């Protein structure tokens, strides 16, 4: 059962993603606000908030923990597979953007 949650997505002055937050019982997340800058750029910033990939990995690890500690089942294993797939595609997007020279920026798609 899904708990109720509140979520806010922010935009910068140019209408680009600029962070936000999410809250639920036992959870408060502040999302990355703005781009970090290109990998290898000496001016690249440190993250200032959570990445979606990190949240997916945390959920995946929690379900795996259930599977490893007496609550293993097909549904949990299928959920883990789909979360692994989500991480795969998000990492593929990052690799493509890195190859295009636009990772860490609001350029490109």
The 8 nearest C-alpha neighbors of each residue, nearest first, counted from 0:
[[1, 2, 3, 4, 23, 24, 74, 75],
 [0, 2, 3, 4, 23, 24, 5, 22],
 [3, 1, 4, 0, 23, 24, 5, 25],
 [2, 4, 23, 1, 5, 24, 22, 0],
 [5, 3, 23, 22, 2, 6, 21, 24],
 [6, 4, 22, 21, 23, 7, 3, 20],
 [5, 7, 21, 20, 22, 4, 8, 19],
 [6, 8, 19, 20, 21, 9, 5, 18],
 [7, 9, 19, 18, 20, 6, 10, 16],
 [8, 10, 19, 17, 18, 16, 7, 11],
 [11, 9, 16, 17, 14, 15, 12, 8],
 [10, 12, 14, 17, 15, 13, 16, 9],
 [11, 13, 14, 10, 15, 17, 16, 9],
 [14, 12, 11, 15, 10, 16, 17, 105],
 [13, 15, 10, 11, 12, 16, 17, 9],
 [14, 16, 10, 11, 13, 17, 105, 12],
 [17, 15, 10, 9, 18, 11, 33, 14],
 [18, 16, 32, 33, 10, 9, 11, 15],
 [19, 17, 32, 30, 31, 9, 16, 8],
 [18, 20, 8, 9, 7, 30, 29, 17],
 [19, 21, 29, 7, 28, 30, 6, 8],
 [20, 22, 6, 28, 5, 27, 7, 29],
 [23, 21, 27, 5, 26, 4, 28, 6],
 [22, 24, 4, 26, 25, 3, 27, 5],
 [23, 25, 26, 22, 2, 4, 3, 27],
 [24, 26, 23, 27, 22, 28, 2, 4],
 [27, 25, 23, 22, 24, 28, 21, 4],
 [26, 28, 22, 21, 23, 29, 25, 20],
 [29, 27, 21, 20, 30, 22, 26, 49],
 [28, 30, 20, 48, 19, 49, 21, 31],
 [31, 29, 48, 49, 18, 19, 20, 32],
 [48, 30, 32, 18, 49, 47, 50, 33],
 [33, 31, 18, 17, 30, 48, 47, 34],
 [34, 32, 17, 31, 18, 16, 35, 11],
 [33, 35, 103, 104, 36, 105, 32, 31],
 [36, 34, 44, 103, 43, 45, 33, 46],
 [37, 35, 103, 43, 104, 34, 44, 38],
 [36, 38, 103, 40, 102, 39, 43, 104],
 [39, 37, 40, 36, 43, 103, 102, 97],
 [38, 40, 41, 37, 43, 42, 36, 103],
 [39, 41, 43, 42, 37, 38, 36, 44],
 [42, 40, 43, 39, 38, 44, 37, 36],
 [41, 43, 40, 44, 36, 37, 39, 35],
 [44, 42, 36, 40, 35, 41, 37, 38],
 [45, 43, 35, 42, 36, 46, 34, 47],
 [44, 46, 47, 35, 43, 36, 48, 42],
 [47, 45, 48, 44, 31, 35, 49, 32],
 [46, 48, 31, 45, 32, 49, 30, 29],
 [31, 49, 47, 30, 29, 46, 32, 50],
 [48, 50, 30, 31, 29, 51, 53, 28],
 [49, 51, 52, 53, 31, 30, 48, 54],
 [50, 52, 54, 53, 55, 49, 30, 56],
 [53, 51, 55, 50, 54, 56, 86, 89],
 [54, 52, 56, 50, 51, 55, 57, 49],
 [53, 55, 57, 51, 56, 52, 58, 50],
 [54, 56, 52, 58, 53, 57, 59, 51],
 [57, 55, 59, 53, 54, 58, 60, 52],
 [56, 58, 54, 60, 59, 55, 53, 61],
 [57, 59, 61, 55, 56, 60, 54, 62],
 [60, 58, 56, 62, 57, 61, 79, 82],
 [61, 59, 63, 57, 58, 62, 56, 64],
 [60, 62, 64, 58, 63, 59, 57, 65],
 [63, 61, 65, 64, 59, 60, 75, 58],
 [64, 62, 66, 60, 65, 61, 67, 59],
 [63, 65, 61, 67, 62, 66, 60, 68],
 [66, 64, 62, 70, 68, 63, 67, 71],
 [71, 65, 67, 63, 70, 64, 68, 69],
 [68, 66, 64, 65, 69, 63, 71, 70],
 [69, 67, 65, 66, 70, 64, 71, 63],
 [68, 70, 71, 67, 66, 65, 64, 72],
 [69, 71, 66, 65, 68, 72, 67, 75],
 [66, 72, 70, 69, 65, 67, 75, 73],
 [71, 73, 75, 74, 76, 70, 66, 77],
 [72, 74, 76, 75, 77, 71, 78, 66],
 [73, 75, 77, 76, 72, 78, 71, 79],
 [76, 74, 78, 72, 77, 73, 79, 62],
 [75, 77, 73, 79, 74, 78, 80, 72],
 [78, 76, 80, 74, 79, 75, 73, 81],
 [77, 79, 75, 81, 80, 76, 74, 82],
 [80, 78, 76, 82, 77, 81, 59, 83],
 [79, 81, 77, 83, 78, 82, 84, 76],
 [82, 80, 84, 78, 83, 79, 85, 77],
 [81, 83, 85, 79, 84, 80, 59, 78],
 [84, 82, 80, 86, 81, 85, 79, 87],
 [83, 85, 81, 87, 82, 86, 80, 88],
 [84, 86, 82, 88, 87, 83, 81, 89],
 [87, 85, 83, 89, 84, 88, 90, 82],
 [86, 88, 84, 90, 85, 89, 91, 83],
 [89, 87, 91, 85, 90, 86, 92, 84],
 [88, 90, 92, 86, 91, 87, 85, 93],
 [89, 91, 93, 87, 92, 88, 86, 94],
 [92, 90, 88, 94, 89, 93, 87, 95],
 [91, 93, 89, 95, 90, 94, 96, 88],
 [92, 94, 90, 96, 91, 95, 97, 89],
 [95, 93, 97, 91, 92, 96, 98, 90],
 [96, 94, 98, 92, 97, 93, 91, 99],
 [95, 97, 102, 99, 93, 101, 98, 94],
 [98, 96, 102, 94, 100, 99, 95, 101],
 [97, 99, 95, 96, 100, 94, 101, 102],
 [98, 100, 96, 97, 101, 95, 102, 107],
 [101, 99, 97, 98, 102, 96, 37, 95],
 [100, 102, 96, 99, 104, 106, 97, 107],
 [103, 101, 96, 97, 104, 37, 100, 93],
 [102, 104, 36, 37, 35, 34, 101, 38],
 [105, 103, 34, 106, 102, 36, 101, 37],
 [104, 106, 34, 107, 103, 15, 101, 102],
 [107, 105, 104, 101, 108, 102, 103, 100],
 [108, 106, 101, 105, 96, 104, 99, 102],
 [107, 106, 96, 105, 101, 92, 102, 95]]
